Amino acid sequence: MKIKFLTAILASCLTMTTWADGIHTNPIKTTPLNDKVHMLEGQGGNIAVIENNDALYVVDTQFANIYADIKSEIGKISSKPVRYVINTHGHNDHTNGNASFVKDFNATIIAHHNTSDLITAYNQNNATPNTLPHLTFDSSLKLAGDEPIHLMYFANAHTNGDIIVHLPKSNIIHAGDILFFGRFPFIDVKNGGTIDGMIQGLNGIIALADDNTKIIAGHGNLASRSELITHTKMLNTIRNRVAKQKRQGKTLAQIQVSRPAKEWESSHNWNFINSEKLVESIYQSLK
């Protein structure tokens, strides 16, 4: 692994990594989406627990230091074992609990093949190394069962390894970090993320959804298709404002001063990504 690649990852995601260092204070909130699918919210990315045949599938694993809480909540949902873990991408706040699921359940981890590189890089600085995916794929993967699961890759969105988890029978989509709902998104440019890829991914989810689809965000509340359309229009507007000024030869600092995201600053700024950071990532990712 190249030093430059490692440094970029560790610098860009320091806040996410350090979330796991302290004592866990956030309770796990469980929301049933139907009899077979539950959403868990806690310290990292939102988790989906899917009951499928005689086993459970878990989408994303948050942090090792809250694994006991997550395992306890899953046990309240079903006594079935966790046989598969699906990682929507490689960031630490979605994968740091991988090893615990493998240890306790001998779970098989599934992800896009680019996710392995990102997890490997994180492991250089992790007190609890993340387990790499056992099964990887390129563009899509279908998992059979009484709750069919379709994994789909969207290139260069939040990172270079983002997948969504589509449950057509239940009409539920886990969007991973392609969707930060109700807040400005983190676009990990140093690891392949781009604003255009993120918008393309969001449009792909919109195309799969209907008015009754429940969309699990990587971070934020459950979203509907209409809310996702509004979110995508917001990002398109900000993207186009930044692109126009960049074509005019303006510097990043000049564009930030113009506040291309000003209408949404009060509602979408949060402790990790504010409007200035969003504009910077859009500027950097535009060609």
N, C-alpha and C positions, 0 to 999 in steps of 0.2 A: 504493500500500500504506500503510495507516494506521500511524503511529508506534507506537501502543499494541500493535498486532498484532505488529509487528517486535520490539519490546522483550520481549514475552511469550515469543516463540519463542526468542530468543537467550538469555534468562535461564534458561528452563526446560531448555534443551538444551545448555548451555555445555560440560558434560563431554563429550557426544558430539561436539561440534564440535572441541574441543581434542585429541581422540584423534588427529586427522590432522596435528597440528603437529610431532610429534617424528619421530625416526628409527624406522622399522618394525623391531620386534624379534620379533614373533610369527610363527612359521612358518605357512604355509598347510597345513592338514590336509585331505586329500581322502578321502572315504568313498564307495565305490561302493554305491548302493542297488539297482541292477540293471545290466544292460548299457547302458541308455539314460539313466540318471539318476544324477548324482553330487552329493554335498553337500560344499561347501567351507567350512571354518571358518578364520577369521583374526582380523582386528582389529575388525571391525564386525559387522553382522548376517549370519547364515548365508546362504550363496549356494547356489542349485541350478543345475546345468548339465544341460540337457535336450537330447538328440539327437533331432531331429525331421526326417525326410526328408533333405534335403541341407544342413541348416544346424543351428546350435545356438541354443537359447534360454537366456538367463541371467537368473535371478531375483535381483535386487538386486546392487549393485556395490561395496559397502563404500567405501573411501577411495582417492583419486587417488594418494596416496603409496605404496600397495602394489599399484597396478595391474599393474606389471611382474611381480610374484610371482603374482598371480591369473591373468594372461594365460599365464604359463609353465605353471601347473598345468592350465589349460584345454587348452593345446596337447598336454599329455600324455594327456588324455582322448580328444581327437579333433582331426584336422586340418581339420575342417569350419569354415567361418566363422561368427562370431556375427552372426546377422541380426536378432535381437530381444532387447531387454532389458526385463524386466518389473519395475517398482518396486512393492513391496508397500505402500509409503506414502512420505511425503516426507522423513523424517528423514535427516540428513546421513550417518550411518553405514550407510545403505542406498543412497544415491544419488550420493555424491561421485565415484564412478568412472564415472558416465554419460558424461561428455565424452570420456573415453579410448576407450570402446567405439565411440562415434560417429566419432571421429577415425580409428581403426584399421580399423573394419569397416563404417562407414556404417550402424550398427545403428539400428533403429527402436525408440524407447522407448515402452512401453505402461504406463498407470497409470490410476487413478481420476481424474476431473477435479479433485477437491479437492486432489490432490497437487501440482498446478502452483502453487497459492498458497503452499504450505509451502516448496517448493523456491525459488520466487522470493524469499521472505523470507530464506532462508538465503544466497542469492547476494549479499545486501547486505554480508555479512561474510566471504565465502569467498575465500581466495586463489585457489582453483581453482573457478570458478563451475560449478554443476551444470547439465547440459543438461535442459531441460524436456521433458516427455512430448510425443511427436509424435502419438500416438493415445490418446485418453481415452474413457471410457465411464461410464455411470451405475450400473447395477445388476449386469450380468454381460456377459461377452464369451467366446465360444467360438472357439478357434483350431484349425483342422483340420490333419490330418497323420497320420503313422503312430503318433504319440504325441499323441492329442488333449489339448488343454489347455482347462480351464474356469476362467475368472477370475470370482470372486464378491466383491461388495462387502458389508461389514458396517459399518453406520453407527455412528459415535460409540463406537468400541471403544478402541483405543490412541490413535488420532487421529480426525479426521473423514474420513480418506481410505483406510482400511485395506481391502486385498483379500487373499484367499487364492488359491492356485494349486492347483487340483485336477487330478491326472492319473489319471483313472478306469481306464485300461488298466493302468498300473503300480501302481495302488492306493497312491499317494503324495500327500500334501498338504503344501504349504509354507504354514504358518500366518502368516508374517510376525510382527510384534510383537504380534499378538493373543495369542501364546503366548511367555512367558518361562518356559522349563521349568527346574525345579529352583532357582528364585530368585523373589523378589517382582517383579511387573511394574511397569514405568513406565507410568502412565496420564497422558497429556499433556492434562490438563484444559483448559489455556489454548488448546489447538488442537483442541478438540472431543471429547477422550477422556472416557469415563465407565466406571465399574465395571459398570453394568448392561449397557452396550453390549459391553464385553469379555466378560462372562459369556454374553451372547446369542451372540456370535461363537464362543466356545468350544463352546457347545451345538450351534451349527450345524455345526462341524467334527465333533463327536461323532456327529451324525446322519448325516454322509457316510461315516464310517469304519466299518470292521469290525475283527475281532480281528487281522487281518493287515496293516492299514494302517500305513505308515511316515509319521510326522508330523514334518516339519522345523520346529523352533521358530525364531523370529526370533533368539533368543539361548538358548543351552543345548543340551543333548544331544538326539538323536533320541528321539522319544516314541512310545508305543503308545496305542491308544484307552483301555485301562484306566488307564494313567498319566495321560492327559488328563482322564479322569473324576475321578480323585483330586485332581488339580490344581484342577479347576473346583469341586469340593466345598469345598476349602480356601478359595478366594476367596469362595464363597457364604457360608461360615461367618463369615469376617472381615467381609464386607459387612453381613450381618444384625446382627452385634454392634455395628458402628458405627452403623447405621441406628436400632437400638433406642435407643441412648443419645442420638443426635441428636434423636429424637422426644421424649425426656424433657427436652430443653432443655440438655443438657450441652455445654460448650464443646469445641472441638477439643483443647485442652490437657488437659482432664479425661479425654477419651476416650483420648488417647495414654497417659496415666498408667495407665489400666486394662489396657493391653497386649492389645488384641483379637486380635493375631496371635501371642501368646506361644508357642504350641505349635510354631510354625514358624520362630521367630527364629534359632535356632542353625543351621538347615539352609538357610534362604532369604535371610537378610540378605546383601547383597553391596555392593561399593564404591560403587555408584550409587544403589541403592534399599534402604533398611532398613525395618524395620517402621513406624517413625514416619512416614517419607515416604509409605509405602503408605497408612497410615491417613489422612494428610492429603489425599491425592488422592481416596480414597474419600469422605471427608467433604465435600470441595469439589464432587464430582460428583453427590452425592445431592441430589435436589430436596425 
